[in-house]
Amino acid sequence: MTLNSPVQKRDTRPETEKLFDFNSIMGNYSRRGSVLFPSQSRGIRMNLMSRRVNLHRWVCVVAAIGMLISGCGGSAEQAITDLLELPEETETQTDPVDPIVVTETETTETETTETETPVLNSSLSGRVLDAVSGSPLAGATVSVSIPGVADPVTGVTNTDGTYVISSVAGAGSSVSFTIDGYRVENYAAIDLIADNELNLGTVRLVSEENAGLGTLTGRISNAVDGTGVAGLTLRFRQGINATSGDVVATTTTDANGDYTVTDLPYGNLTCEIVGVGFNTSFANVISLGNIVQSDQNTAVSPNLSSGELRIVLTWGATPSDLDSHLTGPQENSDSPFHVYFFARFSDLVNLDVDDTSSFGPETVTIERQINGVYRYTVYNYSNNNDTELAASGARVQVFDAGGLIRDYQVPDGRGDLWTVFDLEGGNITTVNTISDRTSDAQHFPPSEQAKVVADSTTQMIK
């Protein structure tokens, strides 16, 4: 830092006048009501705007004390008394001091400001159950690890196994589930978005009573025609939604699309399914020590052409019948289409497979999108109770020409209708809620619901 100061002129005033002159005392260290202390690091200043006269007064007090000590007598004492009784100046007083210009030629410091931590109106919720009995697990610790945050955010499950953790956000987060007597499980690769409520659905923990190595068998079918697919490679990783990392077991499908994998560690695993001519898919499975679990079935989608979109629904053994519903705009018509089991085809949209005997798939293919909003929902046609859908293990995967673009797990909740997402112009907006269906209009996007008129010929009856 360099100081551009004017040439100093000789001060010919009497010494007593100079002694009480604030500007002379402060000299080149005063500018615009601030004092720059040369003994401190450059740029550190004490603001004296509202206290200049106070400082002036105390400087003069010190000078008067000097006069007293040097023998000036009672006049100095009276001066001190008068000075101490002066009223304080307010911030509105005019500053009589002319500024001294200070020019900095270089600097290495960076000014920093303190920012407030934003309040995140976001939450993570779900339910934790015993993998075998289906009973809720109360008192399980749910820990959310967010990249860049030192300590995890934790919560505890309620008596019904549910939990809610607020103010969490961060891409690539993970969640662990811990309770005495059960294997610790990790749910990987979760994007927690600010100002969004994410429900992870139901997580099933395996008791240590089921520790050991297990065996899984099942069939992988073509999502478009339901036939078994041969020659697929299945890779298993420990954890839920573990799409990368160490592979603990590998197997392939036979000519009928069937597979068997042995010596799997107990607990939750993610199965990656890869094959020529098919999009890579993922499925969550559970292994129980010393037990062979059959019917671990899922589906794969054949590769798509540019502009096509495919929605694949799979689920577990219960309930037996979940139905896919897709609604959206039609060319040359003001009325939206509604594709489901009763009306499987519309312009540019097909319900390729309708499954009524557990597992799925139910598959909808869009050949080409047109302007307007599409909505995809899942209805529990079996509808034995209002918790069946949430406990079904249902999964919806969305594919385009580039492969898997969305992957939804059924959330926790009560009701028979799962509203999954809206689609417009290639953009997918997640809804992911469960509710009770009271009208066919609920299968349509909000902008179209008022236009939908109930038609007795299209009721949900098989």
C-alpha positions as a Markdown table, in Angstrom:
| # | Residue | x | y | z |
|---|---|---|---|---|
| 1 | Met | 0.0 | 0.0 | 0.0 |
| 2 | Thr | 1.3 | 3.5 | -0.8 |
| 3 | Leu | 0.0 | 6.8 | 0.6 |
| 4 | Asn | -0.4 | 9.8 | -1.8 |
| 5 | Ser | -0.1 | 12.6 | 0.7 |
| 6 | Pro | 0.2 | 16.4 | 0.1 |
| 7 | Val | 3.4 | 18.3 | 0.9 |
| 8 | Gln | 3.4 | 19.0 | 4.6 |
| 9 | Lys | 3.3 | 22.8 | 5.6 |
| 10 | Arg | 4.8 | 24.2 | 8.8 |
| 11 | Asp | 2.2 | 24.8 | 11.5 |
| 12 | Thr | 2.7 | 28.2 | 13.0 |
| 13 | Arg | -0.2 | 28.1 | 15.4 |
| 14 | Pro | 0.3 | 28.4 | 19.2 |
| 15 | Glu | 1.2 | 25.1 | 20.9 |
| 16 | Thr | -1.9 | 25.2 | 23.1 |
| 17 | Glu | -4.2 | 25.4 | 20.1 |
| 18 | Lys | -2.4 | 22.6 | 18.3 |
| 19 | Leu | -2.6 | 20.5 | 21.5 |
| 20 | Phe | -6.4 | 20.5 | 21.4 |
| 21 | Asp | -6.7 | 20.1 | 17.6 |
| 22 | Phe | -8.1 | 16.7 | 16.7 |
| 23 | Asn | -7.0 | 16.8 | 13.1 |
| 24 | Ser | -3.4 | 17.6 | 14.1 |
| 25 | Ile | -3.3 | 14.8 | 16.6 |
| 26 | Met | -4.8 | 12.1 | 14.2 |
| 27 | Gly | -2.9 | 13.4 | 11.2 |
| 28 | Asn | -2.9 | 11.2 | 8.1 |
| 29 | Tyr | -4.5 | 8.3 | 10.0 |
| 30 | Ser | -8.0 | 9.8 | 9.8 |
| 31 | Arg | -10.3 | 9.5 | 6.8 |
| 32 | Arg | -14.1 | 9.7 | 6.6 |
| 33 | Gly | -14.6 | 9.1 | 10.3 |
| 34 | Ser | -12.4 | 6.0 | 10.4 |
| 35 | Val | -9.1 | 5.4 | 12.0 |
| 36 | Leu | -6.6 | 3.2 | 10.3 |
| 37 | Phe | -4.2 | 1.7 | 12.8 |
| 38 | Pro | -0.8 | 1.1 | 11.2 |
| 39 | Ser | 0.2 | -1.5 | 13.9 |
| 40 | Gln | -2.7 | -3.8 | 12.7 |
| 41 | Ser | -2.9 | -5.7 | 9.4 |
| 42 | Arg | -3.8 | -3.5 | 6.5 |
| 43 | Gly | -7.5 | -3.0 | 5.9 |
| 44 | Ile | -8.6 | -3.5 | 9.5 |
| 45 | Arg | -10.4 | -0.4 | 10.6 |
| 46 | Met | -12.3 | 0.9 | 13.6 |
| 47 | Asn | -15.4 | 2.9 | 12.6 |
| 48 | Leu | -15.6 | 6.1 | 14.7 |
| 49 | Met | -18.5 | 7.8 | 12.8 |
| 50 | Ser | -20.7 | 8.0 | 15.8 |
| 51 | Arg | -18.0 | 8.6 | 18.4 |
| 52 | Arg | -15.6 | 11.1 | 16.8 |
| 53 | Val | -16.3 | 13.8 | 19.3 |
| 54 | Asn | -16.0 | 11.4 | 22.2 |
| 55 | Leu | -12.5 | 10.4 | 20.9 |
| 56 | His | -11.7 | 14.1 | 20.4 |
| 57 | Arg | -12.8 | 14.8 | 23.9 |
| 58 | Trp | -10.7 | 12.1 | 25.5 |
| 59 | Val | -7.6 | 13.1 | 23.5 |
| 60 | Cys | -8.1 | 16.6 | 24.9 |
| 61 | Val | -8.5 | 15.2 | 28.4 |
| 62 | Val | -5.2 | 13.4 | 28.0 |
| 63 | Ala | -3.6 | 16.6 | 26.8 |
| 64 | Ala | -5.1 | 18.6 | 29.7 |
| 65 | Ile | -3.8 | 16.1 | 32.2 |
| 66 | Gly | -0.4 | 16.7 | 30.7 |
| 67 | Met | -0.9 | 20.4 | 31.3 |
| 68 | Leu | -1.8 | 19.7 | 34.9 |
| 69 | Ile | 1.2 | 17.6 | 35.5 |
| 70 | Ser | 3.4 | 20.3 | 33.9 |
| 71 | Gly | 2.1 | 22.9 | 36.4 |
| 72 | Cys | -0.7 | 24.7 | 34.6 |
| 73 | Gly | -2.8 | 24.5 | 37.8 |
| 74 | Gly | -6.5 | 24.9 | 38.3 |
| 75 | Ser | -7.3 | 26.0 | 34.7 |
| 76 | Ala | -6.4 | 22.5 | 33.5 |
| 77 | Glu | -8.5 | 20.9 | 36.2 |
| 78 | Gln | -11.5 | 23.0 | 35.2 |
| 79 | Ala | -10.9 | 22.1 | 31.5 |
| 80 | Ile | -11.0 | 18.4 | 32.3 |
| 81 | Thr | -14.3 | 18.9 | 34.3 |
| 82 | Asp | -15.9 | 20.8 | 31.4 |
| 83 | Leu | -14.8 | 18.3 | 28.8 |
| 84 | Leu | -16.2 | 15.3 | 30.8 |
| 85 | Glu | -19.6 | 17.1 | 31.0 |
| 86 | Leu | -19.9 | 17.5 | 27.2 |
| 87 | Pro | -22.9 | 15.7 | 25.7 |
| 88 | Glu | -22.4 | 12.8 | 23.3 |
| 89 | Glu | -22.6 | 13.5 | 19.7 |
| 90 | Thr | -25.2 | 11.6 | 17.6 |
| 91 | Glu | -24.6 | 9.9 | 14.2 |
| 92 | Thr | -26.4 | 12.7 | 12.4 |
| 93 | Gln | -23.7 | 15.3 | 13.1 |
| 94 | Thr | -21.8 | 16.8 | 10.2 |
| 95 | Asp | -18.3 | 15.4 | 9.9 |
| 96 | Pro | -15.9 | 18.4 | 9.9 |
| 97 | Val | -12.9 | 16.4 | 8.9 |
| 98 | Asp | -11.8 | 16.5 | 5.3 |
| 99 | Pro | -10.9 | 13.0 | 4.0 |
| 100 | Ile | -7.3 | 12.0 | 3.2 |
| 101 | Val | -7.1 | 10.0 | 0.0 |
| 102 | Val | -5.4 | 6.6 | 0.4 |
| 103 | Thr | -4.5 | 4.8 | -2.8 |
| 104 | Glu | -3.7 | 1.0 | -2.7 |
| 105 | Thr | -1.5 | -0.2 | -5.5 |
| 106 | Glu | -1.8 | -3.9 | -4.7 |
| 107 | Thr | -3.5 | -6.1 | -2.2 |
| 108 | Thr | -3.5 | -9.8 | -1.3 |
| 109 | Glu | -6.5 | -9.9 | 1.1 |
| 110 | Thr | -9.9 | -11.1 | 0.0 |
| 111 | Glu | -12.9 | -9.6 | 1.6 |
| 112 | Thr | -15.2 | -12.2 | 3.1 |
| 113 | Thr | -18.8 | -12.0 | 4.2 |
| 114 | Glu | -20.8 | -14.2 | 6.5 |
| 115 | Thr | -23.8 | -15.8 | 4.9 |
| 116 | Glu | -26.8 | -17.3 | 6.7 |
| 117 | Thr | -27.4 | -21.1 | 6.4 |
| 118 | Pro | -30.6 | -21.5 | 4.3 |
| 119 | Val | -33.5 | -23.3 | 5.9 |
| 120 | Leu | -34.3 | -26.4 | 3.8 |
| 121 | Asn | -38.0 | -27.1 | 3.5 |
| 122 | Ser | -37.3 | -30.7 | 2.6 |
| 123 | Ser | -37.8 | -34.1 | 4.2 |
| 124 | Leu | -37.1 | -37.8 | 3.9 |
| 125 | Ser | -39.7 | -40.3 | 5.0 |
| 126 | Gly | -40.5 | -44.0 | 4.8 |
| 127 | Arg | -41.3 | -47.2 | 6.8 |
| 128 | Val | -39.1 | -50.0 | 8.2 |
| 129 | Leu | -40.4 | -53.5 | 8.5 |
| 130 | Asp | -39.2 | -57.0 | 9.4 |
| 131 | Ala | -38.4 | -58.8 | 6.1 |
| 132 | Val | -40.0 | -62.1 | 7.1 |
| 133 | Ser | -43.0 | -61.2 | 9.3 |
| 134 | Gly | -43.7 | -57.8 | 7.8 |
| 135 | Ser | -44.1 | -56.3 | 11.3 |
| 136 | Pro | -43.1 | -52.7 | 11.9 |
| 137 | Leu | -39.7 | -52.1 | 13.5 |
| 138 | Ala | -39.9 | -49.3 | 16.1 |
| 139 | Gly | -36.7 | -47.7 | 17.4 |
| 140 | Ala | -34.6 | -48.2 | 14.3 |
| 141 | Thr | -32.0 | -45.5 | 13.7 |
| 142 | Val | -32.2 | -43.9 | 10.3 |
| 143 | Ser | -29.0 | -42.0 | 9.4 |
| 144 | Val | -28.7 | -39.7 | 6.3 |
| 145 | Ser | -25.1 | -39.1 | 5.1 |
| 146 | Ile | -24.9 | -36.1 | 2.8 |
| 147 | Pro | -21.7 | -35.4 | 0.7 |
| 148 | Gly | -19.8 | -32.5 | 2.2 |
| 149 | Val | -21.6 | -32.6 | 5.5 |
| 150 | Ala | -19.4 | -33.9 | 8.4 |
| 151 | Asp | -22.0 | -35.5 | 10.6 |
| 152 | Pro | -25.1 | -37.6 | 9.4 |
| 153 | Val | -28.6 | -36.4 | 10.1 |
| 154 | Thr | -30.5 | -39.0 | 12.1 |
| 155 | Gly | -34.0 | -40.0 | 13.1 |
| 156 | Val | -35.8 | -42.9 | 14.8 |
| 157 | Thr | -38.7 | -45.0 | 13.6 |
| 158 | Asn | -42.1 | -44.7 | 15.4 |
| 159 | Thr | -44.1 | -47.6 | 16.8 |
| 160 | Asp | -45.6 | -48.2 | 13.3 |
| 161 | Gly | -42.1 | -48.3 | 11.7 |
| 162 | Thr | -42.5 | -44.9 | 10.0 |
| 163 | Tyr | -40.0 | -42.0 | 10.2 |
| 164 | Val | -39.6 | -38.4 | 8.9 |
| 165 | Ile | -36.3 | -36.6 | 8.8 |
| 166 | Ser | -36.5 | -32.8 | 8.0 |
| 167 | Ser | -34.1 | -30.3 | 6.5 |
| 168 | Val | -31.9 | -32.7 | 4.4 |
| 169 | Ala | -30.7 | -32.0 | 0.9 |
| 170 | Gly | -27.8 | -33.2 | -1.2 |
| 171 | Ala | -27.2 | -35.2 | -4.4 |
| 172 | Gly | -25.6 | -38.6 | -4.0 |
| 173 | Ser | -26.7 | -39.0 | -0.4 |
| 174 | Ser | -27.1 | -42.4 | 1.3 |
| 175 | Val | -29.2 | -43.7 | 4.2 |
| 176 | Ser | -28.4 | -46.4 | 6.7 |
| 177 | Phe | -30.9 | -48.4 | 8.8 |
| 178 | Thr | -29.7 | -49.8 | 12.2 |
| 179 | Ile | -31.5 | -51.7 | 14.9 |
| 180 | Asp | -30.3 | -54.3 | 17.4 |
| 181 | Gly | -30.6 | -57.9 | 16.2 |
| 182 | Tyr | -30.8 | -57.0 | 12.5 |
| 183 | Arg | -28.3 | -56.6 | 9.6 |
| 184 | Val | -27.4 | -53.0 | 9.0 |
| 185 | Glu | -28.7 | -51.9 | 5.6 |
| 186 | Asn | -27.6 | -49.1 | 3.3 |
| 187 | Tyr | -29.7 | -47.3 | 0.7 |
| 188 | Ala | -27.4 | -45.7 | -1.9 |
| 189 | Ala | -27.4 | -43.0 | -4.5 |
| 190 | Ile | -30.3 | -40.8 | -3.3 |
| 191 | Asp | -30.8 | -37.3 | -4.6 |
| 192 | Leu | -32.3 | -35.2 | -1.8 |
| 193 | Ile | -33.6 | -32.1 | -3.4 |
| 194 | Ala | -34.2 | -28.9 | -1.5 |
| 195 | Asp | -37.9 | -27.9 | -0.9 |
| 196 | Asn | -38.9 | -31.5 | -1.8 |
| 197 | Glu | -40.4 | -34.3 | 0.1 |
| 198 | Leu | -38.9 | -37.7 | -0.7 |
| 199 | Asn | -40.5 | -41.0 | 0.4 |
| 200 | Leu | -38.2 | -44.0 | 0.2 |
| 201 | Gly | -41.1 | -46.4 | 0.6 |
| 202 | Thr | -40.7 | -49.6 | 2.7 |
| 203 | Val | -37.3 | -50.9 | 3.7 |
| 204 | Arg | -37.3 | -54.5 | 5.0 |
| 205 | Leu | -34.5 | -55.5 | 7.4 |
| 206 | Val | -33.3 | -59.1 | 7.8 |
| 207 | Ser | -32.9 | -60.5 | 11.3 |
| 208 | Glu | -29.6 | -62.0 | 12.4 |
| 209 | Glu | -31.7 | -65.2 | 13.0 |
| 210 | Asn | -31.6 | -65.4 | 9.2 |
| 211 | Ala | -27.9 | -64.9 | 8.9 |
| 212 | Gly | -25.9 | -67.1 | 6.5 |
| 213 | Leu | -25.8 | -67.7 | 2.8 |
| 214 | Gly | -29.0 | -67.8 | 0.7 |
| 215 | Thr | -30.2 | -68.9 | -2.7 |
| 216 | Leu | -32.5 | -67.0 | -5.2 |
| 217 | Thr | -34.3 | -68.4 | -8.3 |
| 218 | Gly | -36.6 | -66.6 | -10.7 |
| 219 | Arg | -37.3 | -65.5 | -14.3 |
| 220 | Ile | -36.3 | -62.5 | -16.3 |
| 221 | Ser | -38.9 | -61.7 | -19.0 |
| 222 | Asn | -39.2 | -59.3 | -22.0 |
| 223 | Ala | -41.1 | -56.2 | -20.8 |
| 224 | Val | -42.9 | -56.0 | -24.2 |
| 225 | Asp | -44.1 | -59.5 | -24.8 |
| 226 | Gly | -43.7 | -61.3 | -21.4 |
| 227 | Thr | -41.4 | -64.1 | -22.8 |
| 228 | Gly | -38.3 | -65.2 | -20.9 |
| 229 | Val | -35.0 | -63.8 | -22.1 |
| 230 | Ala | -32.0 | -66.0 | -22.4 |
| 231 | Gly | -28.3 | -65.1 | -22.0 |
| 232 | Leu | -28.7 | -62.2 | -19.6 |
| 233 | Thr | -26.0 | -61.5 | -17.1 |
| 234 | Leu | -27.1 | -60.8 | -13.5 |
| 235 | Arg | -24.7 | -59.1 | -11.1 |
| 236 | Phe | -25.5 | -58.8 | -7.3 |
| 237 | Arg | -24.3 | -56.1 | -5.0 |
| 238 | Gln | -25.0 | -55.7 | -1.3 |
| 239 | Gly | -27.4 | -52.9 | -0.3 |
| 240 | Ile | -30.5 | -51.2 | -1.7 |
| 241 | Asn | -30.1 | -49.2 | -5.0 |
| 242 | Ala | -26.5 | -50.2 | -5.2 |
| 243 | Thr | -25.9 | -49.6 | -8.9 |
| 244 | Ser | -22.1 | -49.7 | -8.6 |
| 245 | Gly | -19.5 | -51.1 | -6.3 |
| 246 | Asp | -18.3 | -54.6 | -5.5 |
| 247 | Val | -20.1 | -57.5 | -7.0 |
| 248 | Val | -20.7 | -60.4 | -4.6 |
| 249 | Ala | -22.3 | -62.9 | -7.0 |
| 250 | Thr | -22.9 | -63.4 | -10.8 |
| 251 | Thr | -25.2 | -65.7 | -12.8 |
| 252 | Thr | -26.8 | -65.9 | -16.2 |
| 253 | Thr | -30.3 | -66.8 | -17.5 |
| 254 | Asp | -31.0 | -70.0 | -19.3 |
| 255 | Ala | -32.9 | -70.6 | -22.6 |
| 256 | Asn | -36.2 | -69.9 | -20.8 |
| 257 | Gly | -35.0 | -66.8 | -19.0 |
| 258 | Asp | -34.7 | -68.6 | -15.6 |
| 259 | Tyr | -31.8 | -68.2 | -13.2 |
| 260 | Thr | -30.4 | -69.5 | -10.0 |
| 261 | Val | -27.8 | -67.8 | -7.8 |
| 262 | Thr | -26.3 | -69.4 | -4.7 |
| 263 | Asp | -24.1 | -68.3 | -1.7 |
| 264 | Leu | -25.6 | -64.8 | -1.5 |
| 265 | Pro | -25.0 | -63.0 | 1.8 |
| 266 | Tyr | -28.1 | -62.5 | 3.8 |
| 267 | Gly | -29.9 | -59.1 | 3.6 |
| 268 | Asn | -30.9 | -56.6 | 0.8 |
| 269 | Leu | -29.1 | -56.8 | -2.5 |
| 270 | Thr | -29.4 | -55.0 | -5.9 |
| 271 | Cys | -29.4 | -57.1 | -9.0 |
| 272 | Glu | -28.1 | -55.4 | -12.2 |
| 273 | Ile | -29.4 | -57.1 | -15.4 |
| 274 | Val | -27.4 | -56.7 | -18.6 |
| 275 | Gly | -27.9 | -58.2 | -22.1 |
| 276 | Val | -27.4 | -57.4 | -25.8 |
| 277 | Gly | -30.4 | -55.6 | -27.3 |
| 278 | Phe | -31.8 | -54.7 | -23.9 |
| 279 | Asn | -31.6 | -51.7 | -21.6 |
| 280 | Thr | -29.7 | -52.3 | -18.3 |
| 281 | Ser | -32.2 | -52.7 | -15.5 |
| 282 | Phe | -32.0 | -53.0 | -11.7 |
| 283 | Ala | -34.1 | -54.9 | -9.2 |
| 284 | Asn | -34.0 | -55.1 | -5.4 |
| 285 | Val | -34.0 | -58.6 | -3.8 |
| 286 | Ile | -33.7 | -60.1 | -0.3 |
| 287 | Ser | -31.6 | -63.1 | 0.6 |
| 288 | Leu | -32.3 | -65.2 | 3.7 |
| 289 | Gly | -29.6 | -67.4 | 5.1 |
| 290 | Asn | -30.0 | -71.2 | 4.4 |
| 291 | Ile | -33.3 | -70.6 | 2.5 |
| 292 | Val | -34.1 | -70.9 | -1.2 |
| 293 | Gln | -36.4 | -68.1 | -2.3 |
| 294 | Ser | -38.2 | -68.7 | -5.6 |
| 295 | Asp | -40.2 | -66.4 | -7.9 |
| 296 | Gln | -37.7 | -63.5 | -7.7 |
| 297 | Asn | -38.9 | -62.3 | -11.1 |
| 298 | Thr | -38.5 | -59.1 | -13.0 |
| 299 | Ala | -38.4 | -57.8 | -16.6 |
| 300 | Val | -36.0 | -56.0 | -19.0 |
| 301 | Ser | -36.9 | -53.5 | -21.8 |
| 302 | Pro | -35.7 | -54.0 | -25.4 |
| 303 | Asn | -33.7 | -51.0 | -26.7 |
| 304 | Leu | -35.8 | -48.1 | -28.0 |
| 305 | Ser | -35.5 | -45.9 | -31.1 |
| 306 | Ser | -35.1 | -42.2 | -30.9 |
| 307 | Gly | -38.3 | -40.4 | -29.7 |
| 308 | Glu | -39.8 | -43.5 | -28.1 |
| 309 | Leu | -40.4 | -43.8 | -24.3 |
| 310 | Arg | -41.2 | -47.0 | -22.3 |
| 311 | Ile | -42.7 | -47.4 | -18.8 |
| 312 | Val | -42.2 | -50.7 | -17.0 |
| 313 | Leu | -44.1 | -51.7 | -13.8 |
| 314 | Thr | -43.0 | -54.7 | -11.7 |
| 315 | Trp | -43.9 | -55.7 | -8.2 |
| 316 | Gly | -43.9 | -58.7 | -5.7 |
| 317 | Ala | -46.1 | -61.6 | -5.1 |
| 318 | Thr | -48.8 | -59.5 | -3.4 |
| 319 | Pro | -51.1 | -58.1 | -4.6 |
| 320 | Ser | -51.8 | -60.2 | -7.7 |
| 321 | Asp | -53.0 | -57.4 | -9.9 |
| 322 | Leu | -51.7 | -53.9 | -10.3 |
| 323 | Asp | -52.7 | -51.8 | -13.3 |
| 324 | Ser | -50.8 | -49.3 | -15.4 |
| 325 | His | -52.7 | -46.2 | -16.5 |
| 326 | Leu | -51.4 | -43.6 | -18.9 |
| 327 | Thr | -53.4 | -40.5 | -20.0 |
| 328 | Gly | -52.4 | -37.7 | -22.3 |
| 329 | Pro | -53.2 | -35.6 | -25.5 |
| 330 | Gln | -54.4 | -37.0 | -28.8 |
| 331 | Glu | -53.7 | -35.8 | -32.2 |
| 332 | Asn | -56.8 | -34.3 | -34.0 |
| 333 | Ser | -58.8 | -34.4 | -30.8 |
| 334 | Asp | -59.6 | -32.2 | -27.9 |
| 335 | Ser | -60.2 | -35.2 | -25.6 |
| 336 | Pro | -57.4 | -36.9 | -23.8 |
| 337 | Phe | -56.7 | -40.6 | -24.3 |
| 338 | His | -56.7 | -43.1 | -21.4 |
| 339 | Val | -54.7 | -46.3 | -22.0 |
| 340 | Tyr | -55.2 | -49.1 | -19.5 |
| 341 | Phe | -56.5 | -52.8 | -19.5 |
| 342 | Phe | -59.9 | -51.8 | -20.9 |
| 343 | Ala | -58.5 | -49.6 | -23.7 |
| 344 | Arg | -55.0 | -50.9 | -24.4 |
| 345 | Phe | -54.3 | -48.9 | -27.6 |
| 346 | Ser | -54.5 | -45.3 | -28.6 |
| 347 | Asp | -52.8 | -43.2 | -31.2 |
| 348 | Leu | -49.0 | -43.5 | -30.6 |
| 349 | Val | -49.5 | -45.3 | -27.2 |
| 350 | Asn | -49.7 | -49.1 | -26.4 |
| 351 | Leu | -50.2 | -51.1 | -23.3 |
| 352 | Asp | -47.9 | -53.9 | -24.4 |
| 353 | Val | -48.4 | -56.3 | -21.4 |
| 354 | Asp | -51.3 | -56.5 | -18.9 |
| 355 | Asp | -50.4 | -58.9 | -16.0 |
| 356 | Thr | -52.9 | -60.2 | -13.5 |
| 357 | Ser | -50.9 | -62.8 | -11.6 |
| 358 | Ser | -48.3 | -61.0 | -9.6 |
| 359 | Phe | -44.8 | -59.7 | -10.4 |
| 360 | Gly | -45.6 | -58.0 | -13.7 |
| 361 | Pro | -44.5 | -56.6 | -16.0 |
| 362 | Glu | -47.1 | -54.1 | -17.1 |
| 363 | Thr | -45.6 | -52.1 | -19.9 |
| 364 | Val | -46.6 | -49.0 | -21.7 |
| 365 | Thr | -44.8 | -47.7 | -24.8 |
| 366 | Ile | -45.1 | -44.2 | -26.3 |
| 367 | Glu | -44.1 | -44.2 | -29.9 |
| 368 | Arg | -43.9 | -40.4 | -30.1 |
| 369 | Gln | -44.9 | -37.5 | -27.8 |
| 370 | Ile | -47.1 | -34.6 | -28.9 |
| 371 | Asn | -47.8 | -31.3 | -27.2 |
| 372 | Gly | -49.6 | -31.6 | -23.9 |
| 373 | Val | -49.3 | -33.2 | -20.5 |
| 374 | Tyr | -49.2 | -37.0 | -19.9 |
| 375 | Arg | -49.8 | -38.6 | -16.5 |
| 376 | Tyr | -48.8 | -42.1 | -15.4 |
| 377 | Thr | -50.6 | -43.8 | -12.4 |
| 378 | Val | -50.7 | -47.3 | -10.9 |
| 379 | Tyr | -54.0 | -48.6 | -9.5 |
| 380 | Asn | -54.3 | -51.5 | -7.1 |
| 381 | Tyr | -57.0 | -53.6 | -8.8 |
| 382 | Ser | -56.8 | -56.3 | -6.2 |
| 383 | Asn | -57.4 | -53.7 | -3.4 |
| 384 | Asn | -57.5 | -56.1 | -0.4 |
| 385 | Asn | -56.6 | -53.3 | 2.0 |
| 386 | Asp | -55.3 | -49.7 | 2.0 |
| 387 | Thr | -51.7 | -50.7 | 2.9 |
| 388 | Glu | -51.3 | -53.4 | 0.2 |
| 389 | Leu | -50.0 | -51.1 | -2.5 |
| 390 | Ala | -47.3 | -49.5 | -0.3 |
| 391 | Ala | -46.1 | -52.9 | 0.8 |
| 392 | Ser | -46.1 | -54.4 | -2.8 |
| 393 | Gly | -42.5 | -53.6 | -3.6 |
| 394 | Ala | -43.7 | -52.0 | -6.8 |
| 395 | Arg | -41.1 | -50.3 | -9.0 |
| 396 | Val | -41.6 | -48.2 | -12.1 |
| 397 | Gln | -38.7 | -47.7 | -14.5 |
| 398 | Val | -38.7 | -45.3 | -17.4 |
| 399 | Phe | -36.6 | -45.8 | -20.5 |
| 400 | Asp | -35.8 | -43.8 | -23.7 |
| 401 | Ala | -33.3 | -44.5 | -26.5 |
| 402 | Gly | -30.4 | -43.8 | -24.1 |
| 403 | Gly | -31.5 | -46.3 | -21.5 |
| 404 | Leu | -32.9 | -45.9 | -18.0 |
| 405 | Ile | -33.9 | -42.3 | -17.2 |
| 406 | Arg | -36.1 | -42.6 | -14.1 |
| 407 | Asp | -36.5 | -45.3 | -11.4 |
| 408 | Tyr | -39.3 | -45.0 | -8.9 |
| 409 | Gln | -40.0 | -47.2 | -5.8 |
| 410 | Val | -43.6 | -47.2 | -4.4 |
| 411 | Pro | -43.7 | -44.7 | -1.5 |
| 412 | Asp | -45.2 | -45.4 | 1.9 |
| 413 | Gly | -48.8 | -44.4 | 2.5 |
| 414 | Arg | -52.4 | -45.6 | 2.5 |
| 415 | Gly | -54.6 | -45.9 | -0.5 |
| 416 | Asp | -55.1 | -47.7 | -3.8 |
| 417 | Leu | -53.8 | -45.2 | -6.3 |
| 418 | Trp | -50.1 | -44.4 | -6.9 |
| 419 | Thr | -49.6 | -41.2 | -8.9 |
| 420 | Val | -46.1 | -41.6 | -10.2 |
| 421 | Phe | -45.2 | -38.7 | -12.6 |
| 422 | Asp | -46.3 | -36.2 | -15.2 |
| 423 | Leu | -44.6 | -35.9 | -18.6 |
| 424 | Glu | -44.5 | -32.9 | -20.9 |
| 425 | Gly | -42.2 | -32.1 | -23.8 |
| 426 | Gly | -39.8 | -34.8 | -22.7 |
| 427 | Asn | -39.6 | -33.4 | -19.2 |
| 428 | Ile | -40.6 | -35.7 | -16.3 |
| 429 | Thr | -42.1 | -34.2 | -13.2 |
| 430 | Thr | -42.2 | -36.5 | -10.2 |
| 431 | Val | -45.4 | -36.8 | -8.1 |
| 432 | Asn | -44.9 | -40.1 | -6.3 |
| 433 | Thr | -47.8 | -40.1 | -3.9 |
| 434 | Ile | -50.4 | -42.6 | -2.7 |
| 435 | Ser | -54.0 | -41.7 | -2.3 |
| 436 | Asp | -57.5 | -43.2 | -2.4 |
| 437 | Arg | -59.0 | -43.2 | -5.9 |
| 438 | Thr | -62.5 | -41.8 | -5.8 |
| 439 | Ser | -62.9 | -40.9 | -9.5 |
| 440 | Asp | -61.4 | -41.9 | -12.9 |
| 441 | Ala | -60.5 | -38.2 | -13.3 |
| 442 | Gln | -57.6 | -38.8 | -10.9 |
| 443 | His | -55.7 | -40.7 | -13.6 |
| 444 | Phe | -55.5 | -37.4 | -15.6 |
| 445 | Pro | -53.3 | -34.4 | -15.1 |
| 446 | Pro | -54.9 | -31.6 | -13.1 |
| 447 | Ser | -55.3 | -29.4 | -16.2 |
| 448 | Glu | -57.6 | -32.1 | -17.7 |
| 449 | Gln | -59.5 | -33.4 | -14.7 |
| 450 | Ala | -62.3 | -30.9 | -14.9 |
| 451 | Lys | -62.9 | -32.0 | -18.6 |
| 452 | Val | -63.2 | -35.7 | -17.8 |
| 453 | Val | -66.8 | -36.9 | -17.6 |
| 454 | Ala | -67.5 | -40.3 | -15.9 |
| 455 | Asp | -68.5 | -42.9 | -18.4 |
| 456 | Ser | -70.1 | -46.0 | -17.1 |
| 457 | Thr | -68.7 | -48.1 | -20.0 |
| 458 | Thr | -65.1 | -47.5 | -18.9 |
| 459 | Gln | -65.3 | -48.3 | -15.2 |
| 460 | Met | -62.5 | -50.3 | -13.6 |
| 461 | Ile | -64.1 | -53.7 | -14.0 |
| 462 | Lys | -62.7 | -56.9 | -15.5 |
